[in-house]
Amino acid sequence: MSIHIGARDTDVATTVLLPGDPLRAKFVAETYLSSVKQYNQVRGMLGYTGFWNERRVSVQGSGMGMASLAIYANELIRDYGVKRMIRIGSCGAVQPEIKVRDIVLAMTASTDSAMNRGRFGDMDYAPAATWHLLKRAAAIAEERGVRHHVGGILSSDTFYQDDPDGWKLWGRFGTLAIEMETNQLYTLAAMHGVEALSILTVSDSLVDGMELSAEDRQSSFREMVEIALELA
């Protein structure tokens, strides 16, 4: 048992899906997994382990932002021996060709956060996805006919930006989308020698202002989850 995860050593699988929203963790467990056991409810951050196609998989809410994600990622690796972490979340597109419902596979994750500056001083570290997971996820999306994009994203500390046009700088340099967790997921995976990938559903576009309805978010979320489970 760790500080934020009330599970026994053997309760968590070596592969964990990480949605930010704990209720999405509950949805994934109840919709896709068999023989499900809830192993965590500390602070309402739900965690479950079950089986998908005879493979043992866990799904753990990680909260919003890199600081929260880092707590759960660290404890999953350090205290439960997790070897593969797959983030399943949402993002906002900053390229005109990327539309709502599309999937973004994050190859790298830039950031406006100071968390890595604390580790590397004045040097910039470029965290990246695990290549074979990224390659396989792209192949699965292609096989399923799912519109997807592979490239760099931005992990931001701020959801409500003071400058409403701040995203345009990142878009000009080829960034695909903005979210709030992946930079630290990839950094911690590299630090501990484990695998990681972020699979993101585009819920809104900062370019054209389009947004998914709650119903559409749920249906698009399923495509992302199914790609992630194939990687498990």
Backbone torsions as a table, in degrees:
resi	resn	phi	psi	omega
1	MET	NA	133.7	178.0
2	SER	-108.3	-177.4	-175.4
3	ILE	-63.3	-42.0	-173.3
4	HIS	-110.2	-3.6	179.2
5	ILE	-127.5	115.0	-174.8
6	GLY	-91.5	47.8	-178.2
7	ALA	-108.1	156.9	170.2
8	ARG	-78.7	166.4	-175.8
9	ASP	-54.7	-37.7	-173.1
10	THR	-93.9	2.4	-174.9
11	ASP	-77.1	-21.1	-173.2
12	VAL	-107.7	133.4	178.9
13	ALA	-73.1	165.7	179.6
14	THR	-75.5	-17.9	173.2
15	THR	-111.0	127.6	-177.8
16	VAL	-128.2	130.4	170.3
17	LEU	-88.8	138.1	-173.5
18	LEU	-123.7	86.9	167.7
19	PRO	-80.6	149.3	177.1
20	GLY	-68.3	-41.9	-175.7
21	ASP	-82.3	121.1	179.0
22	PRO	-61.7	-28.1	177.9
23	LEU	-70.7	-26.2	172.6
24	ARG	-70.4	-34.5	174.5
25	ALA	-60.8	-43.4	178.3
26	LYS	-62.5	-42.8	178.9
27	PHE	-61.3	-46.0	180.0
28	VAL	-62.0	-46.6	-178.6
29	ALA	-60.9	-45.8	-175.7
30	GLU	-75.7	-26.5	-175.6
31	THR	-90.1	-35.7	-169.8
32	TYR	-115.0	-26.4	-172.0
33	LEU	-99.4	150.9	174.6
34	SER	-109.9	161.9	-179.8
35	SER	49.5	48.7	-173.4
36	VAL	-77.9	138.4	173.0
37	LYS	-128.0	126.6	173.7
38	GLN	-80.0	124.9	-178.5
39	TYR	-111.1	-10.7	-178.5
40	ASN	-143.5	138.3	169.2
41	GLN	-143.7	13.0	177.9
42	VAL	-58.8	128.3	-178.4
43	ARG	57.2	20.9	179.5
44	GLY	74.6	8.7	-178.9
45	MET	-90.6	88.1	-168.8
46	LEU	-68.4	142.4	176.2
47	GLY	-138.1	141.7	-175.9
48	TYR	-139.1	152.3	170.8
49	THR	-129.8	138.7	177.7
50	GLY	-159.8	-160.4	-178.1
51	PHE	-124.9	138.7	173.2
52	TRP	-128.8	117.3	-175.9
53	ASN	51.1	44.3	177.0
54	GLU	69.4	8.2	177.0
55	ARG	-104.9	133.1	-178.0
56	ARG	-79.1	126.8	-175.6
57	VAL	-138.2	143.2	172.0
58	SER	-113.0	155.2	174.0
59	VAL	-135.4	124.9	-171.6
60	GLN	-132.0	123.5	171.9
61	GLY	-60.9	142.3	-177.7
62	SER	-120.5	-4.6	-179.4
63	GLY	80.0	-180.0	-177.7
64	MET	-99.3	133.6	175.3
65	GLY	94.7	160.9	-175.6
66	MET	-68.9	-34.1	179.7
67	ALA	-63.0	-42.0	178.5
68	SER	-70.1	-47.3	178.6
69	LEU	-55.0	-41.2	-176.9
70	ALA	-63.7	-34.7	177.4
71	ILE	-60.2	-50.7	-175.5
72	TYR	-72.2	-39.3	178.9
73	ALA	-62.9	-45.1	178.8
74	ASN	-59.8	-46.4	-177.3
75	GLU	-70.3	-36.9	177.8
76	LEU	-62.1	-40.9	-180.0
77	ILE	-74.1	-51.5	-172.1
78	ARG	-71.0	-42.7	-171.7
79	ASP	-100.2	-18.7	-174.6
80	TYR	-125.3	2.9	173.6
81	GLY	67.3	28.4	179.5
82	VAL	-66.6	136.9	-176.0
83	LYS	-113.0	-14.8	-177.4
84	ARG	-145.6	125.0	-179.3
85	MET	-122.9	126.0	-178.4
86	ILE	-122.4	110.6	178.2
87	ARG	-77.5	134.6	173.8
88	ILE	-124.8	106.7	-173.8
89	GLY	-148.0	-167.5	-179.2
90	SER	-115.8	164.6	180.0
91	CYS	-153.8	164.8	175.2
92	GLY	-109.4	126.5	-177.3
93	ALA	-73.6	143.3	175.7
94	VAL	-125.7	16.6	173.3
95	GLN	-122.5	140.2	-174.9
96	PRO	-64.5	-28.1	-178.1
97	GLU	-80.8	-9.9	179.7
98	ILE	-94.9	120.7	-173.6
99	LYS	-111.3	162.1	175.0
100	VAL	-59.1	146.4	-175.1
101	ARG	84.0	-16.7	177.1
102	ASP	-65.0	160.1	175.1
103	ILE	-106.0	135.7	173.7
104	VAL	-112.3	125.7	174.6
105	LEU	-102.8	113.8	-171.8
106	ALA	-80.7	109.9	178.1
107	MET	-76.9	-43.8	176.5
108	THR	-137.2	166.7	-179.2
109	ALA	-140.4	104.4	171.3
110	SER	-73.3	173.1	179.8
111	THR	-157.2	154.6	169.4
112	ASP	-103.1	6.7	-179.6
113	SER	-80.8	154.6	176.3
114	ALA	-94.8	5.3	-174.2
115	MET	-60.8	-44.3	179.9
116	ASN	-76.0	-23.5	174.5
117	ARG	-63.7	-28.9	175.7
118	GLY	-66.9	-27.3	179.1
119	ARG	-87.2	-39.8	-168.9
120	PHE	-111.8	4.9	178.6
121	GLY	65.1	-129.4	-178.4
122	ASP	-82.4	-0.1	-178.7
123	MET	-91.5	150.0	179.1
124	ASP	-102.4	128.5	177.6
125	TYR	-103.7	137.8	-178.2
126	ALA	-110.5	91.1	-179.3
127	PRO	-73.0	142.7	-175.3
128	ALA	-134.9	160.7	176.8
129	ALA	-70.2	161.3	171.4
130	THR	-72.6	123.6	-169.6
131	TRP	-58.8	-46.5	-173.9
132	HIS	-68.9	-29.4	174.5
133	LEU	-69.5	-43.3	178.4
134	LEU	-62.1	-45.4	-179.6
135	LYS	-63.0	-43.8	-178.7
136	ARG	-68.6	-40.0	178.7
137	ALA	-62.1	-40.7	177.9
138	ALA	-64.3	-39.5	179.2
139	ALA	-66.0	-40.9	179.1
140	ILE	-63.9	-44.7	179.0
141	ALA	-61.0	-40.2	178.4
142	GLU	-64.0	-45.6	179.9
143	GLU	-60.6	-35.4	-177.4
144	ARG	-86.4	-5.4	-178.5
145	GLY	71.3	29.3	-179.5
146	VAL	-91.2	127.3	175.8
147	ARG	-63.6	123.6	-177.2
148	HIS	-145.0	161.5	-177.8
149	HIS	-139.5	138.8	-179.4
150	VAL	-118.4	127.9	178.5
151	GLY	169.5	-165.2	-177.4
152	GLY	-83.3	146.5	176.8
153	ILE	-125.6	174.7	173.7
154	LEU	-115.3	129.1	170.5
155	SER	-101.2	114.2	-174.1
156	SER	-106.5	147.9	173.4
157	ASP	-79.6	-13.7	-170.6
158	THR	-121.0	123.5	175.9
159	PHE	-81.8	-46.9	178.4
160	TYR	-98.5	100.9	-177.0
161	GLN	-77.8	141.9	175.0
162	ASP	-65.9	-37.9	179.0
163	ASP	-98.5	108.9	-177.0
164	PRO	-65.6	-15.3	179.3
165	ASP	-105.5	10.7	-177.3
166	GLY	-60.9	-28.9	-179.2
167	TRP	-64.9	-22.2	-174.6
168	LYS	-65.4	-33.3	176.1
169	LEU	-60.8	-45.6	179.7
170	TRP	-65.9	-39.5	177.6
171	GLY	-62.6	-37.3	-178.8
172	ARG	-64.1	-27.2	179.7
173	PHE	-97.0	17.3	171.3
174	GLY	89.4	3.9	176.9
175	THR	-61.5	137.7	-176.9
176	LEU	-84.1	-41.9	-171.0
177	ALA	-160.8	167.6	-179.4
178	ILE	-123.4	134.5	172.5
179	GLU	-145.3	-159.7	-169.0
180	MET	-134.1	10.9	-173.0
181	GLU	-133.9	-30.5	-163.1
182	THR	-62.7	-35.9	-177.9
183	ASN	-54.4	-44.5	-179.7
184	GLN	-77.8	-30.1	174.8
185	LEU	-58.8	-49.0	-178.2
186	TYR	-69.4	-36.7	179.1
187	THR	-64.5	-46.9	-178.8
188	LEU	-68.1	-36.0	176.5
189	ALA	-61.4	-43.7	178.7
190	ALA	-64.7	-42.2	-179.1
191	MET	-59.5	-39.6	-174.3
192	HIS	-100.7	1.2	177.0
193	GLY	70.4	35.4	176.7
194	VAL	-116.4	174.2	-175.8
195	GLU	-95.7	148.8	179.6
196	ALA	-154.5	147.2	174.6
197	LEU	-153.3	142.6	172.0
198	SER	-108.9	125.0	174.8
199	ILE	-114.1	120.9	-169.8
200	LEU	-125.1	136.7	172.7
201	THR	-94.5	132.0	178.2
202	VAL	-76.2	111.5	-178.3
203	SER	-95.6	-19.9	178.8
204	ASP	-158.4	161.3	178.8
205	SER	-120.9	124.6	175.7
206	LEU	-76.2	-13.5	-178.9
207	VAL	-79.3	-51.2	-175.7
208	ASP	-112.4	-0.2	175.8
209	GLY	78.4	5.0	179.9
210	MET	-71.2	144.3	177.4
211	GLU	-137.1	146.3	175.1
212	LEU	-78.3	144.2	170.5
213	SER	-73.2	167.6	178.7
214	ALA	-59.3	-39.6	180.0
215	GLU	-66.8	-43.0	179.5
216	ASP	-67.6	-34.3	177.3
217	ARG	-60.4	-40.8	-178.4
218	GLN	-65.9	-44.1	-178.8
219	SER	-68.2	-39.3	178.3
220	SER	-69.4	-34.6	178.6
221	PHE	-59.7	-34.1	179.6
222	ARG	-60.8	-41.8	179.9
223	GLU	-60.0	-43.6	179.5
224	MET	-62.5	-45.2	-179.3
225	VAL	-62.3	-42.0	-177.7
226	GLU	-67.1	-34.8	173.4
227	ILE	-64.3	-44.2	179.7
228	ALA	-62.0	-42.4	-179.2
229	LEU	-66.3	-33.8	176.1
230	GLU	-60.6	-31.8	-179.5
231	LEU	-77.3	-17.2	-175.4
232	ALA	-66.8	NA	NA
